[in-house]
Amino acid sequence: VTTARATSFVDLGSSLRLPCGAVLPNRIAKAAMTEQLADRSGRPTDSLQRLYARWARGGAGLLITGNVVVDPEHLGESYNVVVQDGCDVAALSRWADAAQSHGAHVWMQLNHPGRQAMRLLGRRTVAPSAVRFSSAVHRATFAPPRELTAEEISDLVERFGRAAAIAEAAGFDGVEVHAAHGYLVSQFLSPLTNRRTDAWGGDADRRMRFLLEVIRSIRSRVGSPFAVGVKLNSADFQRGGFTLEDSMRVVEALNDERIDLLEITGGTAEAPEVVGELKRRESTTDREAFFADYARSVRRVAKMPLMLSGGIRSPGVMRSLVAEGHVDVVGIARKMTLFPDLPAHALRGDDLDTSVKRQRTGVRLADLLLDGAWHVQQIHRMAAGLAPDPRRGLVRTSLAYANLALRWRLGRSQARRGLCDEAQ
Ligand SMILES: Cc1cc2nc3c(=O)[nH]c(=O)nc-3n(C[C@H](O)[C@H](O)[C@H](O)COP(=O)(O)O)c2cc1C
């Protein structure tokens, strides 16, 4: 007997028409992960093409790139891709082609790190306000920021718009604005990091102005069916920070901005809920998908399609999140570094076991830093055509991480002396 409820179930393999008119072939997305695989000038390399060709074979309907920065003076991590006027559009096109080679759509994630830029990059950081991190570890990792001027803020709004136009010209299907995880756009949204009293801060409406202006700047420069997505925190999980209520207000404002997909996530470098730091949860779905609860509340107010990422790893949970209508798209990040075919398995209905036992230091912050490094190293293996190395331990992870940082520092000082070769 087919009930009315059963017939309304949505299958992971069904396509999704976005408000801009583009049609995603299925409901699984690879969420953004910084690849650190550009060359020193921010140009995508052949390694990035190989990586995305591999992910393309894995069956996801949408591949969202790792964060691409809009200002070469402000990288989030070493070897980020940089998109600005005069960049190598042909290299970006090759990257997009590789990602689209099996029918997936590819969106470029646009970001500015603000105060959350690694100290080792050796640049002065900027932020809505000159608010330093509170803990010693974060102060050691990130340099103190200076406050952006109003003129610089307007320039950044334009940079996001121009970068989206370049992405479109290069053949990307869309962009995602990174408004989460404590980077610049989310620094504007949070009362903890935005203490401005001008048009860009002061109350919730003025704090969200930067995000809205960035979206309008992008929309004014791209055509249809080019998609524009936003990755937004459900909350910062910090005392005095961006709350669930603030987040809901932003969603309501985004309803008027022709957003094609709203990705729900949470946390910042100081409160990294996004990599599973919250202990809780009753149902299997909520235990695995960290922000599922919030997604259900957003569903009640959001007019645009929703994507949920954070913790999702089993095909059964992916299926139920989409089938029960809580979200339209499920996003997977870390598991894609070990199981690039996870989307294909989920679409076929296989229940792939993705559990991996890993060494831990037991020190929370060290483990978090190493978690990122460990996954970036798996990404680098995939980009080199190697199999994943799930048994990689703490020592090798730390050494490879230090090696990447040293290579960057060495190249930077060579560049200063005019000795730099551009390729990695
Ligand atoms: C190595 C690594 C790099 C990441 N880089 C980005 C990024 O560039 N942009 C972004 O929005 N999120 C980034 N994330 C966060 C993921 O997109 C995702 O939100 C988070 O890992 C939780 O999802 P997961 O449990 O499926 O991994 C990164 C995560 C990892 C592990």
The ligand as an SDF file (V2000), in Angstrom:
LIG
                    3D

 31 33  0  0  0  0  0  0  0  0999 V2000
   40.8480   19.3990    5.8980 C   0  0  0  0  0  0  0  0  0  0  0  0
   39.5760   20.1980    5.9720 C   0  0  0  0  0  0  0  0  0  0  0  0
   39.4650   21.3770    5.2710 C   0  0  0  0  0  0  0  0  0  0  0  0
   38.2810   22.1240    5.3150 C   0  0  0  0  0  0  0  0  0  0  0  0
   38.1920   23.2510    4.5690 N   0  0  0  0  0  0  0  0  0  0  0  0
   37.0080   23.9060    4.4910 C   0  0  0  0  0  0  0  0  0  0  0  0
   36.8550   24.9830    3.6040 C   0  0  0  0  0  0  0  0  0  0  0  0
   37.7600   25.3640    2.8570 O   0  0  0  0  0  0  0  0  0  0  0  0
   35.6440   25.6010    3.5820 N   0  0  0  0  0  0  0  0  0  0  0  0
   34.6060   25.1820    4.3650 C   0  0  0  0  0  0  0  0  0  0  0  0
   33.5270   25.7550    4.2820 O   0  0  0  0  0  0  0  0  0  0  0  0
   34.7260   24.1740    5.2090 N   0  0  0  0  0  0  0  0  0  0  0  0
   35.8920   23.5000    5.2740 C   0  0  0  0  0  0  0  0  0  0  0  0
   35.9970   22.4080    6.0770 N   0  0  0  0  0  0  0  0  0  0  0  0
   34.8150   21.9710    6.8530 C   0  0  0  0  0  0  0  0  0  0  0  0
   33.9740   20.9720    6.0550 C   0  0  0  0  0  0  0  0  0  0  0  0
   33.4060   21.5400    4.9090 O   0  0  0  0  0  0  0  0  0  0  0  0
   32.8300   20.4220    6.8960 C   0  0  0  0  0  0  0  0  0  0  0  0
   31.9700   21.4980    7.2190 O   0  0  0  0  0  0  0  0  0  0  0  0
   33.3240   19.7350    8.1780 C   0  0  0  0  0  0  0  0  0  0  0  0
   34.4800   18.9660    7.9440 O   0  0  0  0  0  0  0  0  0  0  0  0
   32.2370   18.8290    8.7520 C   0  0  0  0  0  0  0  0  0  0  0  0
   31.7960   17.9170    7.7950 O   0  0  0  0  0  0  0  0  0  0  0  0
   32.3250   16.3940    7.8070 P   0  0  0  0  0  0  0  0  0  0  0  0
   31.9520   15.8290    9.1440 O   0  0  0  0  0  0  0  0  0  0  0  0
   31.5890   15.7280    6.6680 O   0  0  0  0  0  0  0  0  0  0  0  0
   33.7850   16.4200    7.6200 O   0  0  0  0  0  0  0  0  0  0  0  0
   37.1860   21.6620    6.0820 C   0  0  0  0  0  0  0  0  0  0  0  0
   37.3060   20.4760    6.8040 C   0  0  0  0  0  0  0  0  0  0  0  0
   38.4850   19.7340    6.7590 C   0  0  0  0  0  0  0  0  0  0  0  0
   38.5800   18.4560    7.5210 C   0  0  0  0  0  0  0  0  0  0  0  0
  1  2  1  0
  2  3  1  0
  2 30  2  0
  3  4  2  0
  4  5  1  0
  4 28  1  0
  5  6  2  0
  6  7  1  0
  6 13  1  0
  7  8  2  0
  7  9  1  0
  9 10  1  0
 10 11  2  0
 10 12  1  0
 12 13  2  0
 13 14  1  0
 14 15  1  0
 14 28  1  0
 15 16  1  0
 16 17  1  0
 16 18  1  0
 18 19  1  0
 18 20  1  0
 20 21  1  0
 20 22  1  0
 22 23  1  0
 23 24  1  0
 24 25  2  0
 24 26  1  0
 24 27  1  0
 28 29  2  0
 29 30  1  0
 30 31  1  0
M  END
$$$$
